[in-house]
Amino acid sequence: MFGYTTLMGYRGKVSERAEARRLRGLGWTMPDIARELGVSRSSVSLWTRDVPLQRGPRRRLRPRQPNALERRKAAEIAELLEQGRARIGALSERDLLIAGAALYAGEGSKTGHAVGFANTDPRMVALFCAWLRHFFAIDERRLRARLYLHEGLDLEAATAFWSTVTGIPLQQFRAAYRAKADPTRRLRKHENGCISVTYSCSRTHRGVTGLVQALLVSSFLPG
């Protein structure tokens, strides 16, 4: 029976329905509308399925606050970050030696007679450069760098950025490779592109290879 309580429940949603239709017309997604109004997504879908969308940037009435799951995730990330920092602590010389060998084992060049390392993360590139300079007799004049950068991004700014990260002078940068922009990928994610650092020295390359091989046959590993 369609009683008084049911009728009041329906009427109580009239304002939410109207607001949902208005927000949908502005381009809001159904999950955003449901969170904003505190109703189910299925209700929003039912109320707004015939609403034509207004093209353009969507707007919110107010910034969305993180939900309970997002707050727990953020707290866990912060906790484990601090735990990681405490466990690593300050690196000893041996720690740095092993860390650099592991980094090169994963990301370094394995062919040719030159030491080569390419990455988009400035922290990893800076660690590699510090490791190379610390453990090997490097002739700074023989260091070279080359950028891989999508067209449309600022080459001059990216080159200056990586020169600061690596400590390699601008005149020792080779001509950059400019890739065609891919509309399916976010260019802002790597606005400074990918850098390749190269040091041409057979002896240094053999020394680096020796460290990597020693690491990979470590007694900590099976086999």
Long-range contacts (C-beta under 8 A, 24 or more apart in sequence): 13-39, 13-43, 16-43, 16-47, 17-47, 20-44, 20-47, 20-48, 21-47, 21-48, 21-51, 23-61, 24-48, 24-51, 24-53, 25-51, 25-52, 25-53, 25-54, 26-54, 26-58, 26-59, 27-53, 27-54, 27-55, 27-56, 27-57, 27-58, 27-59, 28-58, 28-59, 28-60, 29-58, 32-58, 32-60, 32-64, 35-64, 35-67, 36-60, 36-61, 36-64, 96-130, 96-131, 96-134, 96-135, 97-131, 97-135, 97-211, 98-215, 99-127, 99-131, 100-127, 100-128, 100-131, 100-132, 100-135, 100-211, 101-208, 101-211, 101-212, 101-214, 101-215, 102-215, 103-127, 103-128, 103-131, 104-128, 104-208, 104-211, 104-212, 105-212, 105-215, 105-216, 108-208, 108-212, 109-198, 112-205, 113-200, 113-201, 113-202, 113-205, 114-198, 114-199, 114-200, 114-201, 114-205, 115-198, 115-199, 115-201, 115-204, 115-205, 115-208, 116-196, 116-197, 116-198, 116-199, 117-196, 117-197, 118-148, 118-194, 118-195, 118-196, 118-197, 119-194, 119-195, 120-190, 120-192, 120-193, 120-194, 120-195, 122-161, 122-162, 122-165, 122-192, 125-162, 125-165, 125-166, 125-195, 125-197, 126-165, 126-166, 128-197, 129-165, 129-166, 129-167, 129-168, 129-197, 132-199, 132-204, 132-208, 136-204, 136-207, 136-208, 137-204, 138-199, 138-204, 139-201, 141-172, 142-199, 142-200, 142-201, 143-168, 143-172, 143-197, 143-198, 143-199, 144-168, 144-172, 144-173, 144-174, 144-197, 144-198, 144-199, 144-200, 145-172, 145-173, 145-174, 145-195, 145-196, 145-197, 145-198, 146-173, 146-174, 146-175, 146-176, 146-177, 146-195, 146-196, 146-198, 147-173, 147-176, 147-177, 147-193, 147-194, 147-195, 147-196, 148-176, 148-177, 148-179, 148-193, 148-194, 148-195, 148-196, 149-176, 149-177, 149-178, 149-179, 149-192, 149-193, 149-194, 150-178, 150-179, 150-180, 150-181, 150-182, 150-187, 150-190, 150-193, 151-178, 151-179, 151-180, 151-181, 152-181, 152-187, 153-187, 153-191, 153-192, 153-193, 154-191, 157-192, 158-191, 158-192, 158-193, 161-192, 162-192, 162-195, 165-195, 166-195, 166-197, 168-197
